């Protein structure tokens, strides 16, 4: 892949780190929008810290991958892809479509990270 293509996926990976860091803080802080979204798809507020831990582990894995252990970054990105596939599935299962763009956006960022670590891993 060209350097430009790899740089594009790197930008998506960094955006994934930033976006997930924000949402981990929102989960842990029980932000109003997080509580509203989780209630709409049938998640109890008590689950938020566990979801934050999963996303936080993904963020840490991505950062370690960017710091020089790309296989860990790849594993973290795959974990985030699976997480957000489940989130999209929860929105579809509960017919909550008015804000499905958010888990789809996070899924897209996680896919960007997965592509980056796939093309940049020797």
PASEBA-1860 file (N, C-alpha, C; in nm, 3 decimals):
! residues 122
1> XXXXXXXX> 0.084/-0.117/0.000/0.000/0.000/0.000/0.089/0.124/0.000 ~ 0.041/0.228/-0.063/0.118/0.351/-0.072/0.128/0.418/0.065 ~ 0.228/0.506/0.077/0.244/0.581/0.201/0.122/0.669/0.229 ~ 0.060/0.722/0.123/-0.059/0.804/0.141/-0.174/0.721/0.195 ~ -0.192/0.601/0.141/-0.298/0.513/0.189/-0.276/0.473/0.333 ~ -0.153/0.439/0.368/-0.122/0.402/0.506/-0.144/0.521/0.599 ~ -0.107/0.641/0.555/-0.126/0.761/0.637/-0.275/0.785/0.662 ~ -0.358/0.759/0.562/-0.502/0.777/0.578/-0.556/0.682/0.686
9> XXXXXXXX> -0.512/0.557/0.683/-0.558/0.461/0.784/-0.502/0.496/0.922 ~ -0.382/0.554/0.926/-0.325/0.598/1.053/-0.409/0.710/1.113 ~ -0.454/0.803/1.031/-0.541/0.911/1.079/-0.669/0.852/1.137 ~ -0.726/0.754/1.070/-0.846/0.688/1.121/-0.820/0.618/1.254 ~ -0.702/0.561/1.268/-0.664/0.493/1.392/-0.652/0.593/1.507 ~ -0.585/0.704/1.481/-0.572/0.808/1.584/-0.710/0.863/1.620 ~ -0.795/0.883/1.521/-0.932/0.930/1.547/-1.007/0.828/1.632 ~ -0.983/0.700/1.608/-1.046/0.593/1.688/-1.002/0.603/1.833
17> XXXXXXXX> -0.875/0.627/1.856/-0.824/0.643/1.993/-0.891/0.762/2.060 ~ -0.895/0.875/1.991/-0.952/0.997/2.048/-1.102/0.979/2.077 ~ -1.175/0.929/1.980/-1.320/0.914/1.997/-1.353/0.816/2.109 ~ -1.280/0.705/2.115/-1.309/0.607/2.219/-1.265/0.657/2.357 ~ -1.160/0.736/2.363/-1.120/0.796/2.491/-1.232/0.886/2.542 ~ -1.289/0.965/2.452/-1.401/1.052/2.488/-1.519/0.971/2.539 ~ -1.554/0.864/2.468/-1.674/0.788/2.506/-1.650/0.707/2.634 ~ -1.527/0.665/2.660/-1.496/0.599/2.787/-1.521/0.697/2.901
25> XXXXXXXX> -1.473/0.820/2.886/-1.496/0.922/2.990/-1.645/0.949/3.007 ~ -1.718/0.955/2.897/-1.862/0.978/2.903/-1.933/0.862/2.973 ~ -1.891/0.740/2.944/-1.949/0.622/3.011/-1.923/0.628/3.161 ~ -1.799/0.652/3.197/-1.762/0.654/3.339/-1.827/0.772/3.412 ~ -1.845/0.882/3.342/-1.910/0.999/3.400/-2.062/0.994/3.394 ~ -2.113/0.886/3.338/-2.259/0.869/3.322/-2.323/0.992/3.259 ~ -2.265/1.031/3.147/-2.317/1.147/3.074/-2.463/1.123/3.036 ~ -2.537/1.229/3.034/-2.681/1.219/3.005/-2.709/1.147/2.874
33> XXXXXXXX> -2.634/1.180/2.768/-2.658/1.115/2.638/-2.626/0.966/2.643 ~ -2.527/0.928/2.722/-2.493/0.786/2.736/-2.606/0.712/2.808 ~ -2.656/0.770/2.916/-2.767/0.707/2.989/-2.892/0.695/2.901 ~ -2.920/0.798/2.823/-3.037/0.795/2.735/-3.021/0.689/2.627 ~ -2.904/0.684/2.563/-2.881/0.584/2.458/-2.889/0.443/2.513 ~ -2.823/0.419/2.624/-2.822/0.284/2.679/-2.962/0.241/2.721 ~ -3.041/0.332/2.776/-3.179/0.299/2.814/-3.262/0.262/2.692 ~ -3.242/0.335/2.583/-3.320/0.308/2.461/-3.293/0.170/2.403
41> XXXXXXXX> -3.170/0.122/2.417/-3.139/-0.011/2.361/-3.146/-0.121/2.466 ~ -3.196/-0.086/2.586/-3.222/-0.187/2.687/-3.106/-0.222/2.778 ~ -3.006/-0.136/2.786/-2.893/-0.162/2.877/-2.917/-0.092/3.010 ~ -2.889/-0.163/3.117/-2.900/-0.104/3.250/-2.780/-0.014/3.276 ~ -2.798/0.094/3.351/-2.687/0.185/3.381/-2.570/0.114/3.451 ~ -2.597/0.007/3.522/-2.491/-0.066/3.592/-2.390/-0.130/3.496 ~ -2.428/-0.145/3.370/-2.338/-0.207/3.273/-2.234/-0.108/3.218 ~ -2.258/0.021/3.236/-2.170/0.121/3.174/-2.023/0.109/3.214
49> XXXXXXXX> -1.990/0.085/3.341/-1.847/0.072/3.373/-1.782/-0.048/3.301 ~ -1.856/-0.155/3.283/-1.800/-0.271/3.214/-1.775/-0.241/3.066 ~ -1.870/-0.170/3.006/-1.852/-0.131/2.866/-1.735/-0.034/2.852 ~ -1.721/0.055/2.950/-1.609/0.150/2.948/-1.476/0.076/2.958 ~ -1.471/-0.028/3.040/-1.348/-0.107/3.052/-1.313/-0.173/2.919 ~ -1.413/-0.228/2.852/-1.386/-0.292/2.722/-1.333/-0.191/2.620 ~ -1.399/-0.077/2.612/-1.354/0.026/2.518/-1.218/0.082/2.560 ~ -1.199/0.099/2.689/-1.069/0.149/2.739/-0.956/0.052/2.708
57> XXXXXXXX> -0.983/-0.077/2.721/-0.882/-0.177/2.685/-0.848/-0.167/2.537 ~ -0.950/-0.140/2.455/-0.925/-0.121/2.312/-0.838/0.000/2.286 ~ -0.865/0.108/2.356/-0.784/0.230/2.341/-0.639/0.203/2.380 ~ -0.619/0.139/2.493/-0.482/0.108/2.538/-0.413/0.017/2.437 ~ -0.483/-0.082/2.388/-0.425/-0.171/2.288/-0.386/-0.099/2.160 ~ -0.472/-0.007/2.117/-0.438/0.072/1.997/-0.314/0.157/2.020 ~ -0.307/0.219/2.138/-0.190/0.304/2.167/-0.062/0.221/2.176 ~ -0.070/0.103/2.235/0.048/0.015/2.240/0.085/-0.028/2.100
65> XXXXXXXX> -0.015/-0.054/2.018/0.012/-0.089/1.878/0.081/0.023/1.805 ~ 0.034/0.145/1.825/0.098/0.260/1.762/0.238/0.284/1.816 ~ 0.262/0.243/1.939/0.393/0.263/2.002/0.495/0.158/1.961 ~ 0.452/0.055/1.886/0.551/-0.039/1.838/0.518/-0.186/1.847 ~ 0.401/-0.221/1.898/0.360/-0.362/1.902/0.233/-0.375/1.818 ~ 0.249/-0.375/1.684/0.133/-0.369/1.596/0.038/-0.488/1.609 ~ 0.085/-0.604/1.647/-0.007/-0.717/1.662/-0.106/-0.693/1.777 ~ -0.062/-0.627/1.881/-0.154/-0.591/1.989/-0.254/-0.486/1.941
73> XXXXXXXX> -0.207/-0.393/1.861/-0.297/-0.295/1.802/-0.402/-0.361/1.713 ~ -0.360/-0.460/1.637/-0.454/-0.533/1.551/-0.557/-0.606/1.636 ~ -0.512/-0.672/1.741/-0.605/-0.744/1.829/-0.704/-0.647/1.893 ~ -0.655/-0.532/1.938/-0.743/-0.432/1.999/-0.844/-0.379/1.899 ~ -0.799/-0.354/1.777/-0.891/-0.302/1.676/-0.997/-0.405/1.641 ~ -0.960/-0.531/1.634/-1.059/-0.636/1.608/-1.159/-0.644/1.723 ~ -1.110/-0.631/1.847/-1.200/-0.630/1.961/-1.299/-0.514/1.954 ~ -1.252/-0.397/1.916/-1.342/-0.282/1.902/-1.440/-0.302/1.787
81> XXXXXXXX> -1.396/-0.361/1.678/-1.488/-0.391/1.567/-1.600/-0.481/1.618 ~ -1.565/-0.586/1.689/-1.668/-0.677/1.742/-1.760/-0.605/1.840 ~ -1.703/-0.522/1.926/-1.782/-0.446/2.023/-1.886/-0.360/1.950 ~ -1.842/-0.287/1.850/-1.933/-0.195/1.782/-2.029/-0.267/1.687 ~ -1.992/-0.384/1.639/-2.089/-0.466/1.565/-2.204/-0.504/1.658 ~ -2.170/-0.539/1.782/-2.274/-0.571/1.881/-2.358/-0.447/1.912 ~ -2.296/-0.331/1.920/-2.371/-0.208/1.946/-2.469/-0.177/1.833 ~ -2.422/-0.193/1.710/-2.511/-0.173/1.595/-2.624/-0.276/1.600
89> XXXXXXXX> -2.588/-0.399/1.633/-2.690/-0.504/1.645/-2.793/-0.472/1.752 ~ -2.750/-0.415/1.863/-2.843/-0.377/1.969/-2.940/-0.270/1.920 ~ -2.890/-0.176/1.842/-2.978/-0.073/1.787/-3.079/-0.134/1.689 ~ -3.034/-0.226/1.608/-3.124/-0.290/1.512/-3.227/-0.377/1.585 ~ -3.180/-0.454/1.683/-3.269/-0.543/1.759/-3.380/-0.465/1.826 ~ -3.349/-0.347/1.878/-3.448/-0.268/1.951/-3.515/-0.162/1.863 ~ -3.484/-0.163/1.735/-3.540/-0.067/1.638/-3.515/0.078/1.678 ~ -3.397/0.104/1.730/-3.356/0.241/1.764/-3.264/0.289/1.652
97> XXXXXXXX> -3.325/0.352/1.553/-3.250/0.391/1.434/-3.215/0.539/1.430 ~ -3.278/0.621/1.514/-3.257/0.765/1.505/-3.114/0.805/1.542 ~ -3.043/0.720/1.618/-2.905/0.754/1.655/-2.808/0.640/1.626 ~ -2.844/0.555/1.532/-2.757/0.442/1.496/-2.628/0.491/1.430 ~ -2.628/0.616/1.384/-2.509/0.670/1.319/-2.389/0.670/1.414 ~ -2.412/0.682/1.544/-2.300/0.688/1.638/-2.227/0.554/1.648 ~ -2.296/0.442/1.673/-2.220/0.317/1.675/-2.163/0.282/1.537 ~ -2.230/0.322/1.430/-2.176/0.298/1.296/-2.048/0.379/1.276
105> XXXXXXXX> -2.047/0.502/1.325/-1.928/0.587/1.316/-1.811/0.523/1.392 ~ -1.837/0.479/1.515/-1.732/0.415/1.594/-1.686/0.284/1.530 ~ -1.779/0.210/1.470/-1.744/0.088/1.398/-1.652/0.121/1.281 ~ -1.682/0.227/1.210/-1.599/0.269/1.096/-1.458/0.304/1.141 ~ -1.448/0.375/1.254/-1.315/0.409/1.306/-1.239/0.283/1.347 ~ -1.307/0.189/1.410/-1.241/0.064/1.451/-1.196/-0.015/1.328 ~ -1.277/-0.014/1.223/-1.237/-0.081/1.098/-1.115/-0.013/1.037 ~ -1.109/0.120/1.045/-0.991/0.192/0.997/-0.866/0.147/1.071
113> XXXXXXXX> -0.877/0.133/1.202/-0.763/0.088/1.282/-0.724/-0.054/1.243 ~ -0.823/-0.140/1.221/-0.793/-0.278/1.182/-0.719/-0.282/1.048 ~ -0.764/-0.200/0.955/-0.696/-0.194/0.825/-0.554/-0.141/0.843 ~ -0.539/-0.035/0.921/-0.405/0.022/0.942/-0.309/-0.083/0.997 ~ -0.349/-0.153/1.102/-0.258/-0.251/1.161/-0.237/-0.371/1.070 ~ -0.335/-0.402/0.986/-0.318/-0.510/0.890/-0.215/-0.475/0.784 ~ -0.222/-0.353/0.731/-0.130/-0.315/0.623/0.007/-0.273/0.674 ~ 0.016/-0.237/0.802/0.144/-0.188/0.851/0.220/-0.293/0.934
121> XX> 0.159/-0.408/0.958/0.226/-0.513/1.033/0.314/-0.594/0.940 ~ 0.442/-0.607/0.975/0.534/-0.681/0.887/0.499/-0.829/0.878
END
